[in-house]
Amino acid sequence: MRGLKKLFTYEEAAALLPEVQRLTGDAVAEVESLAENSDSDSYQTIIGRWADAITSMGIEVKGLWLIDFDNGSGYYCWRYPEESLQYFHTYDEGFPGRVKLQ
């Protein structure tokens, strides 16, 4: 289920980050605990459940363990296992163009 598109202030995004980190850490641990011979459906189920939980908060999933908080002029960007919300990029630049917040 997709969440509604939401705009976040930095403070709002930072306040949600601990829950995002918990959900992501749990999903990463679950994926890592799968046996090497597990079928791909198991991985997809875990990743899909993680993505649904993230999008239900209005956050955009941009890749595996990579999320963006839309702030109206670009994105606050976080990737597991970063410890805090430290990066920003414009809509056009995407992940390769992210810059460290001051």
Secondary structure, DSSP 8 states (H G I E B T S, - for coil): ---------HHHHHHHHHHHHHHHHHHHHHHHHS-TT--HHHHHHHHHHHHHHHHTTT-EEEETTEEEEE-SSSEEEEETT-SS--EEE-TTT-GGG-EE--
